[in-house]
Amino acid sequence: MRKIIETCGFHCIKINNLGVSFGEQVVLKDVNLHIHCGSLNAIIGKNGAGKSTLVRAILKDVPSEGTIEYRDTKNGKMKELKVGYVPQHINIEKNTPVSVYDLIASYEYHYPVFLPKNKRIYEEIKKNLEVFEAGDLIDKQVCNLSGGQLQRVLLSMAIMDKPKLLLLDEPVSGIDKNGMELFYKTMDYLKSHYDLAIILISHDLDYVKKYADHVVLLDQTVVKQGTVKEVFGSPEFAEVFATETKENWLKEGRNND
């Protein structure tokens, strides 16, 4: 069994015996995690393993059993933790005349879109967008953004309140290789310059292998966790992904019949 280090940075999140069920269907059971600040924690697993449900449970979007504790090394247990979240998909209607500035000003500052631009708010938003190389997008209509551009805008919004935990549910699906590299380099920047922990759900195993500090292999429960080397070199990893590859092959075969 892997030894869990009890000391970490300024704060951490502890998930104890987490379980989620929808009626008779058990989606998660006995999930135990200790997430440290200043780290990129990748949640991997086959389709249907419960990865997105874990994020929803942390966000309290679904009822769950067990406990989720936030700890601060200065003050002990915290009552609440600021959480930033970037979903896998966001629906934006075509021809919506809302600019990136309008979106962020109304959502983060509660500034009405029908009023003239506020210079102070405009500069603050632009400065925050520049962290993600997206300052030039501030006046663009949101409906005209590419997938990668929208992702950077959503990341900018997610950290504006200076969260202690950033949840990312497959935020790079559909992004090209250059966009992927920029995303993961940005994750490195956030770890170094912001006091937060990052939980990332990802199917991109090559990028997880390259950038993750801690990997959690999930299949209803935590099957294996540790460093990239510990998880990717484990028999549990080989079994889970060999099974998924076989299932995908069978599914493709049925679709081609």
Backbone as CSV, one residue per row, in Angstrom:
resi,resn,N_x,N_y,N_z,CA_x,CA_y,CA_z,C_x,C_y,C_z
1,MET,0.848,-1.206,0.000,0.000,0.000,0.000,0.877,1.247,0.000
2,ARG,0.541,2.201,-0.816,1.322,3.431,-0.916,1.150,4.283,0.327
3,LYS,2.239,4.753,0.871,2.198,5.608,2.053,1.752,7.011,1.675
4,ILE,0.770,7.534,2.402,0.276,8.897,2.131,1.033,9.862,3.021
5,ILE,1.644,10.870,2.437,2.380,11.867,3.209,1.386,12.815,3.852
6,GLU,1.513,13.018,5.144,0.520,13.791,5.873,0.771,15.298,5.830
7,THR,1.963,15.700,5.433,2.245,17.134,5.353,2.152,17.584,3.914
8,CYS,1.665,18.784,3.722,1.592,19.315,2.365,1.778,20.817,2.441
9,GLY,1.374,21.516,1.405,1.547,22.960,1.393,0.505,23.666,2.231
10,PHE,0.067,24.819,1.783,-0.818,25.664,2.574,-2.159,24.994,2.850
11,HIS,-2.645,24.174,1.934,-3.928,23.528,2.145,-3.981,22.219,1.370
12,CYS,-4.966,21.419,1.685,-5.177,20.187,0.935,-6.645,19.805,1.039
13,ILE,-7.026,18.841,0.230,-8.388,18.321,0.266,-8.299,16.826,0.536
14,LYS,-9.113,16.365,1.490,-9.154,14.945,1.822,-10.543,14.404,1.531
15,ILE,-10.595,13.368,0.732,-11.846,12.695,0.404,-11.825,11.342,1.100
16,ASN,-12.813,11.108,1.948,-12.829,9.917,2.780,-14.071,9.067,2.504
17,ASN,-13.842,7.844,2.019,-14.917,6.858,1.826,-16.100,7.421,1.024
18,LEU,-15.789,8.155,-0.019,-16.838,8.779,-0.832,-17.586,7.728,-1.641
19,GLY,-18.903,7.840,-1.638,-19.731,6.945,-2.435,-20.879,7.698,-3.079
20,VAL,-21.228,7.327,-4.294,-22.352,7.937,-5.000,-23.171,6.823,-5.647
21,SER,-24.479,6.853,-5.408,-25.383,5.890,-6.028,-26.581,6.626,-6.595
22,PHE,-27.076,6.144,-7.721,-28.308,6.646,-8.308,-29.308,5.491,-8.302
23,GLY,-30.148,5.481,-7.282,-31.050,4.350,-7.120,-30.258,3.101,-6.795
24,GLU,-30.451,2.059,-7.606,-29.745,0.787,-7.379,-28.335,0.797,-7.988
25,GLN,-28.061,1.800,-8.811,-26.780,1.841,-9.517,-25.695,2.489,-8.660
26,VAL,-24.659,1.743,-8.347,-23.516,2.265,-7.599,-22.507,2.817,-8.601
27,VAL,-22.229,4.112,-8.511,-21.296,4.751,-9.444,-19.908,4.875,-8.820
28,LEU,-19.861,5.247,-7.543,-18.601,5.349,-6.817,-18.759,4.703,-5.451
29,LYS,-17.678,4.098,-4.954,-17.714,3.514,-3.616,-16.323,3.571,-2.986
30,ASP,-16.302,3.941,-1.716,-15.065,3.943,-0.914,-13.901,4.644,-1.618
31,VAL,-14.155,5.836,-2.137,-13.089,6.620,-2.780,-12.347,7.420,-1.707
32,ASN,-11.040,7.210,-1.621,-10.206,7.919,-0.656,-9.056,8.600,-1.388
33,LEU,-8.986,9.922,-1.230,-7.941,10.698,-1.899,-7.407,11.771,-0.960
34,HIS,-6.154,12.110,-1.160,-5.538,13.234,-0.447,-4.827,14.074,-1.498
35,ILE,-5.411,15.232,-1.785,-4.917,16.087,-2.863,-4.165,17.277,-2.271
36,HIS,-2.934,17.473,-2.687,-2.087,18.547,-2.160,-2.144,19.795,-3.032
37,CYS,-1.978,20.939,-2.425,-1.867,22.166,-3.216,-0.549,22.151,-3.983
38,GLY,-0.515,22.903,-5.082,0.693,22.958,-5.903,0.927,21.702,-6.710
39,SER,-0.131,20.919,-6.946,0.047,19.667,-7.682,-1.042,19.500,-8.741
40,LEU,-0.675,18.799,-9.811,-1.616,18.437,-10.863,-1.972,16.966,-10.669
41,ASN,-3.229,16.723,-10.354,-3.700,15.381,-10.040,-4.625,14.904,-11.157
42,ALA,-4.195,13.910,-11.903,-4.958,13.423,-13.048,-5.805,12.227,-12.642
43,ILE,-7.097,12.289,-12.971,-8.004,11.165,-12.751,-8.197,10.463,-14.082
44,ILE,-7.801,9.208,-14.158,-7.908,8.457,-15.404,-8.741,7.199,-15.165
45,GLY,-9.206,6.592,-16.240,-9.995,5.373,-16.142,-10.821,5.202,-17.395
46,LYS,-11.415,4.045,-17.527,-12.211,3.761,-18.718,-13.521,4.539,-18.669
47,ASN,-14.243,4.573,-19.786,-15.550,5.223,-19.821,-16.497,4.553,-18.821
48,GLY,-17.231,5.386,-18.081,-18.157,4.851,-17.090,-17.528,4.519,-15.758
49,ALA,-16.271,4.928,-15.553,-15.578,4.604,-14.305,-16.009,5.485,-13.139
50,GLY,-16.728,6.597,-13.443,-17.178,7.485,-12.379,-16.370,8.757,-12.237
51,LYS,-15.554,9.071,-13.232,-14.653,10.225,-13.128,-15.422,11.545,-13.029
52,SER,-16.352,11.765,-13.951,-17.124,13.009,-13.922,-18.030,13.079,-12.692
53,THR,-18.527,11.930,-12.261,-19.363,11.902,-11.058,-18.556,12.318,-9.839
54,LEU,-17.285,11.950,-9.786,-16.416,12.369,-8.680,-16.330,13.892,-8.625
55,VAL,-16.143,14.525,-9.778,-16.087,15.984,-9.831,-17.413,16.585,-9.369
56,ARG,-18.519,16.015,-9.830,-19.833,16.529,-9.441,-20.072,16.367,-7.943
57,ALA,-19.546,15.301,-7.359,-19.681,15.099,-5.916,-18.883,16.143,-5.143
58,ILE,-17.684,16.460,-5.620,-16.871,17.496,-4.971,-17.571,18.846,-5.061
59,LEU,-18.230,19.093,-6.195,-18.977,20.343,-6.384,-20.320,20.345,-5.649
60,LYS,-20.678,19.183,-5.077,-21.959,19.009,-4.379,-23.154,19.116,-5.326
61,ASP,-22.926,18.753,-6.580,-24.009,18.719,-7.561,-24.818,17.422,-7.466
62,VAL,-24.210,16.394,-6.840,-24.921,15.135,-6.620,-24.742,14.737,-5.156
63,PRO,-25.744,14.089,-4.545,-25.598,13.644,-3.157,-24.571,12.529,-3.059
64,SER,-23.847,12.506,-1.955,-22.808,11.497,-1.793,-22.683,11.078,-0.334
65,GLU,-22.125,9.895,-0.136,-21.790,9.412,1.197,-20.320,9.715,1.454
66,GLY,-19.908,9.599,2.725,-18.529,9.877,3.064,-18.323,11.349,3.356
67,THR,-17.077,11.760,3.457,-16.768,13.150,3.796,-15.736,13.725,2.840
68,ILE,-15.844,15.035,2.639,-14.846,15.789,1.885,-14.372,16.903,2.810
69,GLU,-13.116,16.866,3.199,-12.567,17.824,4.150,-11.532,18.708,3.474
70,TYR,-11.542,19.976,3.852,-10.534,20.913,3.384,-9.673,21.289,4.580
71,ARG,-8.379,21.138,4.438,-7.493,21.417,5.568,-6.506,22.512,5.223
72,ASP,-6.242,23.328,6.221,-5.332,24.452,6.111,-4.251,24.255,7.161
73,THR,-2.995,24.308,6.746,-1.919,24.040,7.688,-1.787,25.121,8.754
74,LYS,-2.378,26.276,8.515,-2.334,27.337,9.523,-3.487,27.228,10.516
75,ASN,-4.689,26.951,10.011,-5.880,27.001,10.857,-6.576,25.665,11.031
76,GLY,-5.982,24.577,10.524,-6.638,23.290,10.653,-7.738,23.110,9.641
77,LYS,-8.845,22.518,10.071,-9.940,22.203,9.162,-10.657,23.463,8.693
78,MET,-10.911,23.540,7.382,-11.620,24.671,6.805,-13.076,24.297,6.589
79,LYS,-13.983,25.258,6.767,-15.398,25.008,6.537,-15.708,24.920,5.042
80,GLU,-15.126,25.807,4.284,-15.393,25.837,2.856,-14.102,26.077,2.088
81,LEU,-14.129,25.706,0.841,-12.978,25.893,-0.018,-13.457,26.497,-1.328
82,LYS,-12.803,27.543,-1.782,-13.161,28.119,-3.075,-12.735,27.157,-4.184
83,VAL,-13.688,26.847,-5.056,-13.435,25.885,-6.118,-13.686,26.528,-7.469
84,GLY,-12.728,26.412,-8.369,-12.909,26.817,-9.755,-13.221,25.584,-10.586
85,TYR,-14.038,25.748,-11.628,-14.489,24.587,-12.391,-14.561,24.922,-13.867
86,VAL,-14.013,24.045,-14.688,-14.137,24.156,-16.146,-14.769,22.865,-16.649
87,PRO,-15.995,22.930,-17.188,-16.691,21.722,-17.641,-16.145,21.208,-18.969
88,GLN,-16.596,20.015,-19.322,-16.180,19.416,-20.589,-16.811,20.131,-21.771
89,HIS,-18.075,20.534,-21.631,-18.790,21.198,-22.718,-19.538,22.411,-22.177
90,ILE,-19.725,23.398,-23.026,-20.582,24.536,-22.698,-21.372,24.885,-23.955
91,ASN,-22.659,25.040,-23.803,-23.519,25.309,-24.956,-23.684,26.815,-25.163
92,ILE,-23.279,27.274,-26.329,-23.417,28.684,-26.680,-24.148,28.772,-28.013
93,GLU,-25.236,29.479,-28.019,-26.027,29.591,-29.242,-25.290,30.399,-30.301
94,LYS,-25.472,29.985,-31.538,-24.860,30.715,-32.649,-25.440,32.123,-32.737
95,ASN,-24.586,33.034,-33.150,-24.964,34.440,-33.345,-25.303,35.161,-32.043
96,THR,-24.904,34.590,-30.894,-25.083,35.305,-29.624,-24.152,36.513,-29.616
97,PRO,-24.695,37.725,-29.440,-23.865,38.928,-29.588,-23.053,39.297,-28.338
98,VAL,-22.763,38.331,-27.491,-22.050,38.596,-26.248,-20.547,38.452,-26.475
99,SER,-19.796,39.459,-26.077,-18.340,39.399,-26.207,-17.746,38.711,-24.977
100,VAL,-16.471,38.387,-25.067,-15.768,37.800,-23.921,-15.811,38.770,-22.737
101,TYR,-15.611,40.054,-23.019,-15.715,41.054,-21.947,-17.101,41.024,-21.315
102,ASP,-18.149,41.024,-22.133,-19.520,41.005,-21.609,-19.758,39.785,-20.730
103,LEU,-19.303,38.626,-21.202,-19.508,37.376,-20.473,-18.874,37.444,-19.085
104,ILE,-17.603,37.848,-19.037,-16.881,37.843,-17.761,-17.341,38.984,-16.855
105,ALA,-17.592,40.157,-17.437,-18.030,41.298,-16.631,-19.366,41.021,-15.964
106,SER,-20.282,40.381,-16.697,-21.608,40.107,-16.132,-21.556,38.975,-15.117
107,TYR,-20.738,37.961,-15.403,-20.707,36.785,-14.529,-19.862,37.023,-13.280
108,GLU,-18.684,37.592,-13.466,-17.761,37.749,-12.338,-17.969,39.059,-11.573
109,TYR,-18.373,40.115,-12.273,-18.506,41.432,-11.639,-19.960,41.876,-11.487
110,HIS,-20.881,41.073,-12.033,-22.311,41.428,-12.012,-22.543,42.803,-12.634
111,TYR,-21.764,43.072,-13.687,-21.853,44.357,-14.382,-22.771,44.186,-15.589
112,PRO,-23.872,44.938,-15.681,-24.840,44.760,-16.776,-24.215,44.964,-18.150
113,VAL,-24.552,44.079,-19.083,-23.949,44.134,-20.414,-24.441,45.336,-21.214
114,PHE,-25.590,45.920,-20.821,-26.126,47.042,-21.597,-25.466,48.374,-21.229
115,LEU,-24.620,48.378,-20.197,-23.917,49.605,-19.820,-22.613,49.722,-20.606
116,PRO,-22.085,50.948,-20.748,-20.792,51.117,-21.418,-19.692,50.359,-20.680
117,LYS,-18.662,49.979,-21.411,-17.559,49.239,-20.790,-16.962,50.019,-19.618
118,ASN,-16.695,49.309,-18.547,-16.032,49.881,-17.383,-14.526,49.705,-17.573
119,LYS,-13.794,50.797,-17.604,-12.362,50.739,-17.923,-11.588,49.872,-16.934
120,ARG,-11.879,50.017,-15.636,-11.153,49.248,-14.617,-11.425,47.753,-14.789
121,ILE,-12.697,47.412,-14.971,-13.064,46.005,-15.141,-12.453,45.450,-16.421
122,TYR,-12.484,46.249,-17.477,-11.924,45.834,-18.769,-10.442,45.476,-18.621
123,GLU,-9.683,46.329,-17.941,-8.245,46.085,-17.779,-7.983,44.877,-16.890
124,GLU,-8.797,44.684,-15.851,-8.628,43.520,-14.983,-8.905,42.224,-15.724
125,ILE,-9.956,42.241,-16.536,-10.296,41.049,-17.318,-9.200,40.747,-18.330
126,LYS,-8.732,41.781,-19.008,-7.689,41.575,-20.016,-6.406,41.034,-19.392
127,LYS,-6.046,41.564,-18.223,-4.838,41.102,-17.538,-4.960,39.634,-17.169
128,ASN,-6.151,39.240,-16.722,-6.366,37.846,-16.347,-6.355,36.934,-17.579
129,LEU,-6.928,37.412,-18.682,-6.914,36.632,-19.919,-5.489,36.429,-20.440
130,GLU,-4.631,37.413,-20.227,-3.260,37.331,-20.728,-2.466,36.203,-20.086
131,VAL,-2.866,35.791,-18.881,-2.229,34.638,-18.242,-2.342,33.413,-19.137
132,PHE,-3.440,33.342,-19.902,-3.712,32.199,-20.767,-3.521,32.539,-22.244
133,GLU,-2.737,33.592,-22.504,-2.458,34.041,-23.872,-3.765,34.297,-24.623
134,ALA,-4.702,34.948,-23.940,-6.021,35.184,-24.527,-6.453,36.639,-24.410
135,GLY,-5.509,37.533,-24.146,-5.860,38.940,-24.004,-6.489,39.528,-25.255
136,ASP,-6.077,39.008,-26.416,-6.595,39.534,-27.683,-8.028,39.077,-27.965
137,LEU,-8.577,38.220,-27.121,-9.936,37.708,-27.337,-11.003,38.547,-26.648
138,ILE,-10.606,39.526,-25.871,-11.540,40.213,-24.986,-12.732,40.837,-25.712
139,ASP,-12.534,41.303,-26.930,-13.634,41.950,-27.655,-14.329,41.028,-28.659
140,LYS,-13.878,39.799,-28.742,-14.482,38.857,-29.685,-15.805,38.310,-29.154
141,GLN,-16.720,37.986,-30.090,-17.968,37.350,-29.688,-17.687,35.918,-29.246
142,VAL,-18.296,35.529,-28.150,-18.048,34.205,-27.589,-18.436,33.106,-28.580
143,CYS,-19.522,33.321,-29.321,-19.998,32.296,-30.261,-19.024,32.055,-31.414
144,ASN,-18.078,32.974,-31.643,-17.119,32.839,-32.742,-15.768,32.273,-32.297
145,LEU,-15.645,31.927,-31.028,-14.379,31.396,-30.533,-14.210,29.936,-30.943
146,SER,-12.961,29.550,-31.173,-12.667,28.141,-31.420,-12.715,27.400,-30.083
147,GLY,-12.647,26.079,-30.146,-12.668,25.296,-28.918,-11.533,25.650,-27.978
148,GLY,-10.329,25.821,-28.541,-9.172,26.167,-27.724,-9.280,27.561,-27.123
149,GLN,-9.798,28.500,-27.912,-9.965,29.869,-27.407,-10.987,29.921,-26.271
150,LEU,-12.102,29.215,-26.451,-13.128,29.194,-25.413,-12.596,28.556,-24.137
151,GLN,-11.813,27.506,-24.295,-11.215,26.847,-23.135,-10.363,27.815,-22.331
152,ARG,-9.565,28.636,-23.032,-8.701,29.590,-22.321,-9.521,30.658,-21.609
153,VAL,-10.629,31.075,-22.220,-11.515,32.049,-21.571,-12.125,31.447,-20.311
154,LEU,-12.578,30.189,-20.390,-13.187,29.529,-19.235,-12.174,29.315,-18.118
155,LEU,-10.943,29.000,-18.480,-9.889,28.868,-17.476,-9.643,30.197,-16.774
156,SER,-9.635,31.262,-17.553,-9.461,32.596,-16.988,-10.551,32.901,-15.964
157,MET,-11.797,32.575,-16.321,-12.913,32.805,-15.406,-12.790,31.943,-14.154
158,ALA,-12.300,30.723,-14.331,-12.237,29.777,-13.216,-11.269,30.206,-12.123
159,ILE,-10.248,30.972,-12.485,-9.257,31.353,-11.459,-9.409,32.804,-10.998
160,MET,-10.407,33.508,-11.497,-10.544,34.919,-11.141,-10.819,35.126,-9.655
161,ASP,-11.521,34.190,-9.031,-11.815,34.298,-7.603,-10.727,33.677,-6.739
162,LYS,-9.596,33.364,-7.363,-8.460,32.767,-6.652,-8.871,31.517,-5.877
163,PRO,-9.335,30.492,-6.589,-9.759,29.259,-5.915,-8.568,28.505,-5.337
164,LYS,-8.842,27.665,-4.366,-7.819,26.791,-3.795,-7.803,25.435,-4.487
165,LEU,-8.897,25.141,-5.194,-8.997,23.889,-5.930,-9.575,24.178,-7.302
166,LEU,-8.933,23.671,-8.345,-9.394,23.850,-9.717,-9.769,22.487,-10.276
167,LEU,-11.042,22.340,-10.671,-11.554,21.087,-11.229,-11.714,21.219,-12.740
168,LEU,-11.131,20.298,-13.473,-11.149,20.347,-14.929,-11.657,19.016,-15.464
169,ASP,-12.862,19.034,-16.039,-13.480,17.807,-16.531,-13.254,17.677,-18.032
170,GLU,-12.183,16.992,-18.397,-11.799,16.800,-19.798,-11.891,18.097,-20.590
171,PRO,-11.204,19.143,-20.148,-11.344,20.450,-20.792,-10.663,20.556,-22.147
172,VAL,-9.882,19.561,-22.539,-9.145,19.668,-23.795,-9.687,18.747,-24.881
173,SER,-10.888,18.200,-24.682,-11.445,17.336,-25.721,-11.707,18.165,-26.981
174,GLY,-11.213,17.686,-28.105,-11.396,18.397,-29.360,-10.369,19.470,-29.639
175,ILE,-9.380,19.620,-28.748,-8.345,20.647,-28.938,-7.183,20.053,-29.725
176,ASP,-6.589,20.852,-30.636,-5.474,20.338,-31.436,-4.198,20.245,-30.593
177,LYS,-3.134,19.703,-31.192,-1.899,19.423,-30.464,-1.281,20.689,-29.879
178,ASN,-1.274,21.780,-30.651,-0.715,23.037,-30.141,-1.516,23.536,-28.945
179,GLY,-2.838,23.408,-29.039,-3.683,23.813,-27.933,-3.446,22.968,-26.694
180,MET,-3.194,21.676,-26.907,-2.917,20.774,-25.787,-1.624,21.168,-25.081
181,GLU,-0.587,21.448,-25.863,0.699,21.840,-25.272,0.548,23.125,-24.464
182,LEU,-0.183,24.101,-25.025,-0.401,25.363,-24.328,-1.174,25.126,-23.036
183,PHE,-2.178,24.264,-23.090,-2.977,23.976,-21.898,-2.107,23.437,-20.771
184,TYR,-1.302,22.425,-21.064,-0.512,21.799,-20.008,0.610,22.707,-19.513
185,LYS,1.153,23.527,-20.388,2.137,24.509,-19.930,1.478,25.527,-18.999
186,THR,0.226,25.864,-19.310,-0.525,26.768,-18.440,-0.768,26.130,-17.082
187,MET,-1.031,24.819,-17.057,-1.206,24.118,-15.779,0.067,24.216,-14.938
188,ASP,1.217,24.085,-15.578,2.489,24.241,-14.862,2.622,25.647,-14.288
189,TYR,2.206,26.638,-15.071,2.266,28.028,-14.618,1.353,28.237,-13.402
190,LEU,0.137,27.697,-13.467,-0.799,27.858,-12.356,-0.265,27.215,-11.078
191,LYS,0.346,26.048,-11.210,0.911,25.375,-10.035,1.999,26.212,-9.386
192,SER,2.774,26.893,-10.214,3.908,27.669,-9.710,3.511,29.029,-9.155
193,HIS,2.455,29.646,-9.689,2.135,31.032,-9.360,0.851,31.213,-8.561
194,TYR,0.051,30.150,-8.426,-1.196,30.242,-7.668,-1.188,29.170,-6.581
195,ASP,-1.738,29.513,-5.428,-1.794,28.563,-4.322,-3.035,27.695,-4.481
196,LEU,-2.942,26.711,-5.373,-4.105,25.861,-5.619,-3.685,24.440,-5.977
197,ALA,-4.642,23.547,-5.832,-4.490,22.172,-6.291,-5.352,22.002,-7.536
198,ILE,-4.914,21.148,-8.436,-5.638,20.931,-9.690,-6.027,19.460,-9.793
199,ILE,-7.313,19.219,-10.035,-7.800,17.871,-10.352,-8.261,17.883,-11.799
200,LEU,-7.636,17.051,-12.599,-7.897,17.007,-14.034,-8.378,15.625,-14.444
201,ILE,-9.559,15.556,-15.059,-10.016,14.316,-15.671,-9.523,14.301,-17.106
202,SER,-8.864,13.227,-17.497,-8.273,13.216,-18.836,-8.212,11.811,-19.411
203,HIS,-8.408,11.739,-20.748,-8.176,10.506,-21.496,-6.846,10.569,-22.245
204,ASP,-6.178,11.709,-22.165,-4.941,11.905,-22.931,-3.752,11.391,-22.122
205,LEU,-3.537,10.094,-22.184,-2.562,9.450,-21.306,-1.132,9.918,-21.565
206,ASP,-0.809,10.254,-22.807,0.547,10.729,-23.099,0.830,12.041,-22.372
207,TYR,-0.157,12.935,-22.339,0.026,14.213,-21.656,-0.009,14.044,-20.144
208,VAL,-0.846,13.152,-19.665,-0.861,12.846,-18.233,0.513,12.334,-17.808
209,LYS,1.055,11.445,-18.602,2.373,10.864,-18.303,3.456,11.934,-18.253
210,LYS,3.313,12.941,-19.094,4.331,13.987,-19.193,4.201,15.047,-18.103
211,TYR,2.962,15.374,-17.685,2.774,16.554,-16.835,2.220,16.288,-15.432
212,ALA,1.567,15.160,-15.194,0.891,14.961,-13.911,1.881,14.706,-12.778
213,ASP,1.564,15.230,-11.601,2.350,14.953,-10.397,1.828,13.698,-9.695
214,HIS,0.517,13.519,-9.766,-0.136,12.417,-9.063,-1.226,11.877,-9.980
215,VAL,-1.336,10.564,-10.064,-2.314,9.938,-10.952,-3.223,9.031,-10.124
216,VAL,-4.515,9.130,-10.406,-5.508,8.283,-9.744,-6.206,7.458,-10.811
217,LEU,-6.085,6.146,-10.723,-6.774,5.239,-11.635,-8.090,4.846,-10.971
218,LEU,-9.190,5.239,-11.599,-10.510,5.064,-11.004,-11.322,4.030,-11.783
219,ASP,-11.988,3.159,-11.061,-12.969,2.252,-11.651,-13.995,1.959,-10.564
220,GLN,-14.897,2.889,-10.372,-15.863,2.934,-9.270,-15.195,3.275,-7.942
221,THR,-14.016,2.735,-7.719,-13.227,3.063,-6.542,-11.800,3.331,-7.005
222,VAL,-10.930,3.731,-6.099,-9.538,3.984,-6.479,-8.829,2.645,-6.620
223,VAL,-8.491,2.302,-7.851,-7.827,1.031,-8.131,-6.333,1.133,-7.856
224,LYS,-5.777,2.297,-8.200,-4.350,2.530,-7.988,-4.106,4.032,-7.992
225,GLN,-3.220,4.514,-7.139,-2.830,5.922,-7.193,-1.375,6.052,-6.798
226,GLY,-0.752,7.126,-7.271,0.651,7.358,-6.978,1.278,8.216,-8.057
227,THR,2.568,8.100,-8.228,3.262,8.826,-9.281,2.897,8.226,-10.641
228,VAL,3.257,8.936,-11.691,3.026,8.421,-13.042,3.667,7.040,-13.193
229,LYS,4.893,6.908,-12.743,5.616,5.642,-12.880,4.915,4.518,-12.131
230,GLU,4.460,4.822,-10.909,3.798,3.797,-10.095,2.493,3.325,-10.727
231,VAL,1.712,4.260,-11.257,0.406,3.898,-11.805,0.524,3.284,-13.198
232,PHE,1.262,3.950,-14.083,1.360,3.461,-15.458,2.096,2.120,-15.537
233,GLY,2.942,1.833,-14.564,3.683,0.567,-14.569,3.004,-0.538,-13.793
234,SER,1.788,-0.283,-13.327,1.110,-1.256,-12.462,0.293,-2.260,-13.266
235,PRO,0.098,-3.471,-12.713,-0.768,-4.445,-13.379,-2.223,-3.969,-13.435
236,GLU,-2.643,-3.146,-12.451,-4.002,-2.602,-12.448,-4.238,-1.719,-13.670
237,PHE,-3.238,-0.887,-14.018,-3.337,-0.020,-15.192,-3.454,-0.860,-16.461
238,ALA,-2.608,-1.879,-16.568,-2.622,-2.736,-17.753,-3.960,-3.437,-17.898
239,GLU,-4.526,-3.887,-16.782,-5.796,-4.608,-16.839,-6.943,-3.686,-17.237
240,VAL,-7.022,-2.500,-16.621,-8.117,-1.576,-16.915,-8.113,-1.166,-18.378
241,PHE,-6.950,-0.775,-18.899,-6.916,-0.252,-20.262,-6.885,-1.345,-21.317
242,ALA,-6.454,-2.546,-20.943,-6.579,-3.669,-21.868,-8.047,-4.013,-22.044
243,THR,-8.811,-3.947,-20.946,-10.253,-4.217,-21.008,-10.971,-3.165,-21.832
244,GLU,-10.596,-1.881,-21.633,-11.245,-0.815,-22.391,-10.945,-0.936,-23.873
245,THR,-9.696,-1.271,-24.207,-9.324,-1.431,-25.620,-10.134,-2.554,-26.269
246,LYS,-10.308,-3.637,-25.533,-11.084,-4.765,-26.054,-12.544,-4.365,-26.254
247,GLU,-13.113,-3.637,-25.269,-14.506,-3.208,-25.372,-14.703,-2.276,-26.568
248,ASN,-13.766,-1.350,-26.787,-13.853,-0.429,-27.924,-13.754,-1.184,-29.247
249,TRP,-12.877,-2.166,-29.276,-12.707,-2.969,-30.502,-13.997,-3.711,-30.832
250,LEU,-14.620,-4.309,-29.806,-15.868,-5.027,-30.017,-16.983,-4.086,-30.465
251,LYS,-17.024,-2.877,-29.864,-18.045,-1.915,-30.223,-17.885,-1.461,-31.673
252,GLU,-16.617,-1.190,-32.070,-16.367,-0.772,-33.455,-16.748,-1.892,-34.428
253,GLY,-16.496,-3.130,-34.015,-16.844,-4.265,-34.873,-18.342,-4.373,-35.095
254,ARG,-19.116,-4.158,-34.004,-20.571,-4.203,-34.129,-21.097,-3.075,-35.007
255,ASN,-20.467,-1.875,-34.861,-20.902,-0.714,-35.656,-20.616,-0.900,-37.133
256,ASN,-19.594,-1.697,-37.446,-19.222,-1.889,-38.855,-19.990,-3.032,-39.510
257,ASP,-20.746,-3.772,-38.710,-21.521,-4.893,-39.274,-22.720,-4.403,-40.073
